[in-house]
Amino acid sequence: MTEQSSESKVEIGGNIEGGTVIVGNHNTVNNILPQPKERDPKPLFGSIPARKTEEQYVRRGLEDEVRATLKQARAAVIVSGFGGMGKSELAKHIDENALWVNASGKNAAAILNELLQRCDLNLPDASDAQKLARLRELFLRQYPDSLVVLDDVRDAAVSPLLDDILALPCKFLLTSRRIQIKGIRSLTLDKMTPEQAFELMRRIVGDKLIRPEAETAQKIAERVKFNPLGLEICARWVWQQQHGLNPFAQFYKNTEKDFQKLKAEGDERWNLNFVFDVSYNDLDEADQKRFRQLAVFAPTGFSPQAAAAVWDMDISEAESALERFLNLSLIQAVKGTENRYRLHDLLDEYAALKLKEAGEEEAAQTALANWLIELFGKRYHVKTESIPVIAPEFDNLAKSCEWVLKNSKGALLALLATKPRNWLFNYFRQMSDWLRWLNGALPLLGENEKRLKADALQSIGDVQQFRDERDAALESYNEALKLFRQVGAKLGEANVLAALSRMMVSSGEIEKAEAQMAEIIQIRRALQDIYSEGADYGNFAIALLNSGRKQKAKEYALKARPIFEKIQLPAIVEMMDRVIAACEG
């Protein structure tokens, strides 16, 4: 008897499907089962989240450009913009047969797995390379030129693996708060137009509700800065309160000054604060602090130098941070010759809340105030080359003054209101605001702050003289002069005397004015203040010209002209030439 091996090998050729096989010692296996065939995957094309109907959807003007870009071979495009702009809703209306992948909060590996699931592929143990190879085969063989939407791609997803995903043989539409991803063309979705905003609210609440309050609805659109999500929040709130009296007016009253009330109860998706939290929470701790500190600036914007000062960091580091914020749609560039940025609409209110919650408002506001004081101190004189730098800062100066006034910081307010004296008087000319800041500073100054008080009184006199309030101006100037002399401030003394000399000209006291002008020039020369010497002569000439003393005016203009020519201020030289010509005419 032959000994049998403990392991047997049976080889059977041919197709035995459904047949009978006898193995070994009459072991019978009946009805052999067929091998399972590989199942064709069925991607979930067209299975996109619920979207507005065509009757509900308000076109944004970007749809055709997105479609035109996607017609290119293996095209990819990003619809970018900050929270609440309606990026996802627009993507839903680009192609109803798209393959929709929710990328929100996911890294590239999670996005890849989500894409596999949407493509009906189960590869739990495969490597990333194997998963990508299987997807590549699927799209090439069965679904060439199909559109894949990656909705809400964030920082966590940006990696070489995402690059590999985007290299798959299909078209990609990404929505993201990031503007730049792998060099893909980015189309920015901005706020709605006034017409689109009204139409969006009308389609949600209907004509019957919106027509009686059309003007208030427009005010609400302006309040939410034409942000589509803000508009939807309003419309949903109004719809819930439709049986009340004037629901649009009530919504406007509730939210006019309170950003946190821009929400519809019951769903965090209709809460602007919650939606903006998504971007904020994606930042690291250092960038979160930098972002909320930007709330100290006016909505019209800030320079990188100002941001660096508030952040207490090197300008190159500040510029890098601003580039990150720009790419994340947290800030946007301001048009103009100078490099400036601003927070997106409504994000300034959101950042202000975060700044207060962090207890950092006073430190950030003080840093901005000190930077403005230094800036105007360095560029004290109004010069043509300084205008592009200084002109945009009035709004920041005003916002800073208002905060300092509200918080009763007298010395800081006095400096903010007097360092830009020449700019406020000769360029900005916002006299009412300027006078309010100056008068607000005076009672807050202590006995040992005489110099600041004198500076403020001098500037008050300037405003009063500009308004032709002669008696009040004389009183302010004389009080300032007394304080300047008490503290030995020769520059301040000369400035007040110059103002008084011009007032003498206007009242016909020419000889007395000229005698005082000679005294002023001696002080200027002792201080080696050549610019102010020229300015005194020039301003005195203009005062004489305005009083009809053309010959005298020409005499002083001719003294001023060579000084400005010497210090190379051609714009003021040209001004003196015009004064001289007027005297000769």
Order of alpha helices (4+ residues) and beta strands (2+ residues): beta-beta-alpha-beta-alpha-beta-alpha-alpha-beta-alpha-beta-beta-alpha-alpha-alpha-alpha-alpha-alpha-alpha-alpha-alpha-beta-beta-alpha-alpha-alpha-alpha-alpha-alpha-alpha-alpha-alpha-alpha-alpha-alpha-alpha
